[in-house]
């Protein structure tokens, strides 16, 4: 019986250790998403790409087409609401900038 208890303990310990990186990854992504500051549309970086927090506000921009929003752009990072073009910032999912490119 002692061998069975030891085997159970070892198996459960190994399963717990195997799952640890997965759990840590989920927790760290959530924590990281909360740490990214929202991009200020008045910043030089945002102004350079004509970023707006609501895509319809860009309707007068020649590059804008209805339906283009940050969360369907190839540069969108859903886990952090980030954008590859604005590192260290999150963006509004329904925002837009002139570099919008269809995902996938």
N, C-alpha and C positions, 0 to 999 in steps of 0.2 A: 504494500500500500504506500509506503514512503516513496518508492520509485514513481508511482503514478502521480502523487502530489508534486514531486519535483519536476516531472515532465510537464504537468499542467502549468506549473509556475513558469518554467522556462518558455513554453509555447506562448503563454499569454504575455510574458515579458517581451519576447521577440516580436509578437504582433503589435504590441504597444509601441515599441521602438520603430518598427517599420512605418507605422501610421503617423509618427511624430512630425516628420518633414511636411507631410500633406497638411496636417492641422496648423502647423506654424506658417505655412505658405498662405493659407486662407486668412488667418488672423493678420499677418503682416500686410497683405494686400488691402484688407479692410482698413487697417490703421493708416497705411500709406495714403489711401484715397482721401481720408479725412484730413490729412496734413497738407495737401496741395492747395495753395491759395488760389482763389478764382482770378482769372485774368481780368485786369482792369481795361475796359474798352478804350479808355483815354490814354493808355500807356503808348509810348513810341512804337513798341513792337506790334501792338494790336492795330494801331493806326496805319502802320506800314502795309498791313495785309487787309485793311478795311474790315476788321473784325467787328461784328455786332452781336449782341446777346440774343436778339430775336431775328431770325432769318428774314422775316417780312420787312424789317427795317432796311434791308439791302435791296429792296425791289427796284430802286432807281439805278442800281449799279449795273453796268453793261454785262458783267460776267455772271450775274445772278440769274438762276432759273428756279422757278417754283419747285419745291420739294427738296432742294439742297439744304441740308442741315448738318451740323457737326457730327451727330451720331450715325449718319450714313456715309461719312467721308472715310477714305482710306487711312487718313492720319489719326483718326479717333482711337482712343485707348479706353475701352469701356470700364476696365477695372479701376481706373483712377479718374475717369471723366477728363482725361488729359488729351493733349494734342501733341503730336511729334513736332509740330511747327512752333509750339509755344512751350518749350521744356520748363519744367518746374512750376507749371500752372495747370489748373483745370479750366475747362471752358463750359459754357452752357450747352447742353445736349442739343437744343434747338437753335443754337447760334449759327453763324456763317462767317466765312472769310473768302477772299478772292482766290485762294489756293484750293478751294474745295475740289476734290477729285473722287469720283465714284469708287466705293469700296468693292473689292473683289472683282 
